[in-house]
Amino acid sequence: MKKVRTFAAKLAHATKGKTKTICPVCHSEIKTIELIRSRQSNGKWAPKREFVKICKCNEEEILA
């Protein structure tokens, strides 16, 4: 028999283990985004992917 999954059960599963991290300086939520930068290696350009944590303190530096 197939397992019954309600919307509430799916939502609870999706949010399980995710906690909000608060910046101690500006008291805003810290969000993690994927930042893609171009880098040159051996005369060729390639993307470099990295995950960066952003809050109100460093938002203008990173996104500008």
SEZA-94749 format. One record per atom (N, C-alpha, C): x negated, y negated, z negated; residue in three letters. Coordinates in steps of 0.05 Angstrom, whole numbers, padded with zeros to 5 digits, always signed. Layout:
N
XYZALA...
***
This chain:
64
-00017+00023+00000MET+00000+00000+00000MET-00018-00025+00000MET-00010-00045+00015LYS-00025-00069+00018LYS-00023-00086-00007LYS-00045-00099-00015LYS-00045-00116-00038LYS-00031-00143-00032LYS-00014-00151-00050VAL+00001-00176-00046VAL-00016-00199-00056VAL-00021-00219-00038ARG-00036-00242-00045ARG-00020-00267-00041ARG-00014-00281-00062THR+00002-00305-00060THR-00017-00329-00056THR-00006-00352-00050PHE-00022-00375-00046PHE-00037-00383-00071PHE-00024-00380-00094ALA-00036-00387-00120ALA-00060-00368-00125ALA-00057-00343-00118ALA-00079-00324-00122ALA-00103-00331-00104ALA-00097-00338-00079LYS-00119-00346-00061LYS-00133-00371-00070LYS-00117-00390-00080LEU-00129-00415-00090LEU-00146-00410-00115LEU-00137-00394-00132ALA-00152-00387-00156ALA-00178-00373-00149ALA-00177-00356-00129HIS-00202-00342-00121HIS-00221-00361-00108HIS-00211-00380-00092ALA-00228-00399-00077ALA-00242-00419-00096ALA-00229-00426-00118THR-00240-00446-00136THR-00254-00433-00160THR-00255-00407-00161LYS-00268-00393-00182LYS-00298-00397-00182LYS-00309-00405-00204GLY-00338-00409-00206GLY-00348-00436-00197GLY-00330-00453-00186LYS-00338-00480-00177LYS-00333-00499-00200LYS-00353-00511-00210THR-00350-00531-00231THR-00361-00558-00221THR-00349-00579-00230LYS-00358-00606-00222LYS-00383-00613-00238LYS-00402-00624-00225THR-00426-00633-00238THR-00425-00664-00238THR-00428-00675-00261ILE-00426-00704-00265ILE-00454-00716-00268ILE-00459-00738-00254CYS-00485-00752-00256CYS-00486-00766-00283CYS-00508-00763-00298PRO-00510-00776-00324PRO-00514-00806-00322PRO-00523-00816-00299VAL-00529-00844-00296VAL-00504-00860-00288VAL-00491-00852-00266CYS-00468-00867-00256CYS-00441-00855-00263CYS-00441-00832-00275HIS-00417-00818-00284HIS-00397-00812-00261HIS-00408-00805-00238SER-00391-00796-00216SER-00398-00768-00209SER-00381-00755-00193GLU-00385-00727-00186GLU-00408-00724-00166GLU-00424-00704-00170ILE-00446-00699-00151ILE-00436-00679-00130ILE-00439-00687-00105LYS-00430-00670-00083LYS-00455-00660-00067LYS-00453-00636-00057THR-00475-00624-00042THR-00467-00625-00012THR-00484-00637+00005ILE-00479-00638+00033ILE-00503-00626+00048ILE-00498-00618+00073GLU-00520-00608+00090GLU-00530-00631+00107GLU-00556-00636+00105LEU-00568-00658+00120LEU-00585-00646+00142LEU-00582-00655+00167ILE-00597-00645+00189ILE-00615-00667+00199ILE-00641-00663+00198ARG-00661-00682+00208ARG-00677-00670+00230ARG-00686-00688+00248SER-00703-00678+00270SER-00732-00679+00262SER-00747-00658+00268ARG-00776-00658+00262ARG-00791-00648+00287ARG-00815-00658+00289GLN-00831-00650+00312GLN-00852-00630+00303GLN-00854-00608+00318SER-00872-00587+00312SER-00884-00576+00339SER-00910-00578+00342ASN-00924-00569+00366ASN-00913-00583+00391ASN-00907-00608+00389GLY-00897-00623+00412GLY-00868-00619+00419GLY-00853-00603+00403LYS-00825-00598+00408LYS-00809-00608+00384LYS-00785-00617+00390TRP-00767-00627+00369TRP-00748-00604+00361TRP-00744-00601+00335ALA-00727-00581+00325ALA-00711-00592+00301ALA-00687-00582+00296PRO-00672-00592+00273PRO-00682-00578+00247PRO-00681-00594+00226LYS-00688-00583+00199LYS-00664-00587+00182LYS-00653-00565+00172ARG-00629-00566+00156ARG-00637-00564+00126ARG-00625-00581+00110GLU-00630-00580+00081GLU-00605-00589+00067GLU-00602-00579+00043PHE-00579-00586+00026PHE-00588-00607+00006PHE-00572-00629+00004VAL-00579-00652-00013VAL-00555-00658-00031VAL-00561-00664-00056LYS-00540-00671-00075LYS-00538-00702-00075LYS-00513-00711-00072ILE-00507-00740-00070ILE-00488-00749-00092ILE-00494-00772-00103CYS-00475-00785-00121CYS-00476-00815-00114CYS-00464-00831-00130LYS-00463-00860-00124LYS-00491-00873-00126LYS-00509-00861-00142CYS-00536-00872-00145CYS-00552-00872-00119CYS-00552-00849-00105ASN-00569-00846-00082ASN-00553-00844-00056ASN-00528-00850-00056GLU-00511-00847-00032GLU-00520-00866-00009GLU-00527-00890-00015GLU-00535-00910+00005GLU-00563-00903+00017GLU-00581-00893+00000GLU-00607-00885+00010GLU-00606-00863+00031GLU-00590-00842+00025ILE-00590-00818+00041ILE-00572-00822+00066ILE-00549-00834+00063LEU-00531-00837+00086LEU-00536-00861+00103LEU-00554-00879+00095ALA-00559-00903+00111ALA-00578-00897+00134ALA
***
